[in-house]
Amino acid sequence: MTRISRPGFATALAVAALSLVFTTGCTTKKYVSSQTQPVVQKTNELDDATAANNRAIHEVDTRSQAGIQQAQNSANQAQQSAQNAQQAAGTAQSSAQDAVNRADSLAGVIANLDNYKQAGDVSVTFGFNKANLTKSAKDQLDQFGGQLANSKNYILEVTGGTDSVGSTEYNYSLSDRRAMAVVQYLASKYNVPAHKFYLVGLGKDVEVDSNKTSAGRAKNRHVEVQLLSNTADNGAPTQGNANPTGGAPSGL
């Protein structure tokens, strides 16, 4: 049996241990590498995905901001157009009001109308303390307005009235606004020149019916329009009444 000396045995043992360490170290590094490589790859993929998402979010945000700005610009343009239209309408309305012939009383209208005779009329009523036209009032004015296209050398006498509720001055103003509402409707829908209107706000001075009853007060909240034709140019006028029933039902 071969004997190994103690120094040789120690050396061999050391070499074997060192070999085992290197072998184990290499095995451990390979294991760690095999385990960490997928993690690193996944991390890189997540980084790429995050970067892509950030770019997409930035693009969406950019498009959104552009869309919001475009919508705001469109809204601003629409608002400006509406303001321009409103201003134009206000100017036209002001011009129409300025061009309308006004009188303080019926005598002021009739004074220079010797050659004019009534050719038609209509009367519409208003709600309490209101100056806006109801649907019924517009329908009646449409019946009346249909004959204006065939009329020549005419004028329209427009008189507004109120019931007895409220002060005299307030009712003058209210009757004037009611008469002006009728003037504006006929002027805009039937192209009646403003100078053909003779407008009088009578307030509560002239009663159509008694102010002692609600039905009578409803009738007094009215505007009457008379179509006056120049008989000197047109011969005898044709008598007619665009509202044979005498106005809208009371109580509007």
C-alpha atoms as one frame of an Amber mdcrd trajectory, in Angstrom:
protein
   0.000   0.000   0.000   1.350   3.346  -1.077   1.632   5.849   1.636   1.234
   9.600   1.072   3.340  11.722   3.232   1.576  14.230   5.420   2.885  17.276
   3.552   1.779  15.777   0.235  -1.607  14.891   1.609  -2.143  18.415   2.844
  -1.197  19.816  -0.504  -3.555  17.487  -2.343  -6.356  18.352   0.031  -5.769
  22.046  -0.515  -5.781  21.621  -4.272  -9.006  19.626  -4.104 -10.648  22.254
  -1.885  -9.548  25.031  -4.176 -10.912  23.196  -7.192 -14.207  22.714  -5.393
 -14.361  26.427  -4.589 -13.750  27.405  -8.212 -16.238  24.814  -9.430 -18.861
  25.936  -6.923 -18.177  29.589  -7.705 -18.665  29.068 -11.396 -21.815  27.084
 -10.768 -23.205  29.824  -8.492 -22.442  32.594 -11.010 -24.147  30.657 -13.778
 -27.178  30.062 -11.558 -27.379  33.695 -10.514 -26.966  34.767 -14.122 -29.676
  32.379 -15.292 -32.029  33.658 -12.614 -31.348  37.372 -12.974 -31.237  37.566
 -16.766 -35.060  37.240 -17.177 -35.552  39.838 -14.449 -33.213  42.266 -16.192
 -34.935  41.575 -19.518 -38.360  42.109 -17.957 -37.168  45.334 -16.366 -35.918
  46.558 -19.722 -39.230  45.648 -21.323 -41.102  47.532 -18.594 -38.861  50.548
 -19.119 -39.569  50.453 -22.841 -43.310  50.086 -22.229 -43.253  52.947 -19.732
 -41.422  55.158 -22.192 -43.915  54.244 -24.934 -46.832  54.990 -22.622 -45.335
  58.330 -21.689 -44.929  59.218 -25.349 -48.517  58.148 -26.062 -49.809  60.174
 -23.098 -47.848  63.193 -24.272 -49.232  62.837 -27.795 -52.793  62.474 -26.501
 -52.316  65.481 -24.233 -50.935  67.509 -27.126 -53.875  66.561 -29.354 -56.310
  67.252 -26.522 -54.862  70.671 -25.898 -55.016  71.419 -29.615 -58.632  70.241
 -29.733 -59.556  72.299 -26.681 -57.919  75.361 -28.198 -59.719  74.820 -31.486
 -63.033  74.385 -29.682 -62.353  77.536 -27.660 -61.525  79.454 -30.837 -64.748
  78.223 -32.451 -66.719  79.192 -29.354 -65.120  82.628 -29.340 -65.942  83.103
 -33.017 -69.542  81.986 -32.444 -69.866  84.338 -29.488 -68.434  87.197 -31.507
 -70.824  86.438 -34.377 -73.753  86.360 -31.944 -72.652  89.662 -30.429 -72.316
  91.199 -33.891 -75.764  89.935 -34.867 -77.249  91.231 -31.625 -75.582  94.592
 -32.141 -76.859  94.750 -35.719 -80.364  93.841 -34.566 -80.177  96.469 -31.851
 -79.028  99.065 -34.367 -81.821  98.116 -36.756 -84.364  98.222 -33.969 -83.093
 101.595 -32.813 -83.230 102.902 -36.376 -86.783 101.609 -36.772 -87.836 103.251
 -33.529 -86.244 106.525 -34.556 -87.914 106.454 -37.986 -91.411 105.707 -36.695
 -93.712 108.701 -36.657 -94.826 109.354 -33.114 -97.663 111.435 -31.797 -98.860
 112.373 -28.345-102.523 111.944 -29.220-104.821 110.721 -31.947-105.383 114.337
 -32.959-101.714 114.573 -33.859-102.111 111.642 -36.239-105.350 112.699 -37.848
-104.458 116.364 -38.405-102.743 115.815 -41.753-104.677 112.769 -42.927-107.641
 114.339 -44.676-107.158 112.162 -47.765-106.725 108.904 -45.842-109.589 106.554
 -45.137-109.687 103.332 -43.172-109.169 100.231 -45.327-108.692  97.627 -42.599
-107.835  97.167 -38.951-106.783  94.645 -36.334-106.660  94.670 -32.543-104.491
  92.416 -30.375-104.342  92.087 -26.605-101.522  91.565 -24.120-101.027  89.882
 -20.777-101.063  91.883 -17.557 -98.033  94.186 -17.436 -96.647  92.492 -20.582
 -95.452  93.959 -23.877 -94.572  90.756 -25.732 -96.785  89.369 -28.487 -98.635
  86.126 -27.798 -99.033  83.441 -30.447-102.668  84.444 -30.847-101.643  88.072
 -31.394 -99.091  87.076 -34.031-101.688  84.963 -35.842-104.038  87.951 -35.976
-101.294  90.261 -37.184-100.440  87.725 -39.893-104.041  87.819 -41.136-103.850
  91.588 -41.205-100.359  91.721 -42.715-101.370  89.604 -45.699-103.193  92.522
 -47.285-100.295  94.964 -46.975 -98.426  93.560 -49.991-101.278  94.661 -52.290
-101.723  98.047 -50.629-100.198 101.245 -51.980-100.006 104.764 -50.625-101.030
 103.703 -47.160-100.033 104.372 -43.584-100.589 102.380 -40.399-101.970 104.072
 -37.319-100.849 102.063 -34.276-102.368 102.914 -30.906-101.453 101.153 -27.673
-103.524 101.010 -24.522-103.460  99.647 -20.971-105.845  98.904 -18.157-106.214
 101.282 -15.215-103.759  99.491 -12.902-100.586 101.490 -12.222 -99.526 105.096
 -12.568-100.344 107.256 -15.567 -96.719 107.696 -16.603 -95.960 103.977 -16.323
 -98.973 103.111 -18.444 -97.921 105.590 -21.124 -94.579 103.820 -21.307 -96.185
 100.361 -21.278 -98.667 101.244 -24.028 -95.827 102.654 -26.114 -93.819  99.421
 -25.718 -96.841  97.365 -26.722 -97.397  99.463 -29.816 -93.702  99.217 -30.675
 -93.827  95.408 -30.403 -96.550  95.380 -33.070 -94.614  97.832 -35.246 -91.459
  95.728 -35.102 -93.345  92.538 -35.935 -95.084  94.007 -38.994 -91.966  95.866
 -40.138 -89.692  92.808 -39.971 -92.105  90.184 -41.323 -93.923  92.210 -43.971
 -91.186  94.678 -44.911 -93.237  97.699 -43.949 -91.063 100.834 -44.017 -90.803
 102.523 -40.646 -92.032 105.868 -41.967 -95.441 104.332 -42.735 -96.173 103.831
 -39.028 -97.866 106.462 -36.906 -97.549 105.341 -33.313 -99.485 106.603 -30.303
 -99.213 105.329 -26.727-102.515 106.193 -25.083-101.830 104.547 -21.732-105.069
 104.216 -19.788-106.593 107.396 -21.262-108.901 105.617 -23.724-110.969 102.639
 -22.581-112.142  99.918 -24.916-114.199  98.422 -22.106-114.822  99.116 -18.454
-111.828  98.766 -16.141-114.175  97.701 -13.361-114.137  94.064 -14.495-111.267
  91.684 -15.248-112.693  91.001 -18.722-112.869  94.740 -19.439-109.308  95.328
 -18.228-108.099  92.457 -20.438-109.611  94.157 -23.493-107.994  97.466 -22.562
-104.534  95.848 -22.621-104.461  96.115 -26.388-102.910  97.585 -29.512-105.059
  98.575 -32.470-103.675  98.937 -35.986-105.618 100.801 -38.664-104.725 100.559
 -42.339-105.360 103.995 -43.837-105.320 104.359 -47.614-104.802 107.584 -49.531
-108.114 108.014 -51.343-106.790 110.905 -53.430-104.483 108.481 -55.246-106.347
 105.199 -55.013-109.986 106.199 -55.185-112.469 105.034 -52.569-110.866 102.514
 -50.237-112.205  99.032 -49.756-113.635  98.735 -46.301-112.594  95.671 -44.392
-111.703  94.350 -41.021-108.815  91.932 -40.575-110.190  91.006 -37.204-113.993
  90.825 -37.412-114.263  89.188 -34.012-112.912  92.320 -32.348-109.553  91.033
 -31.071-108.256  88.083 -29.127-110.429  86.568 -26.380-110.295  88.508 -23.155
-108.113  87.349 -20.324-104.837  86.844 -22.278
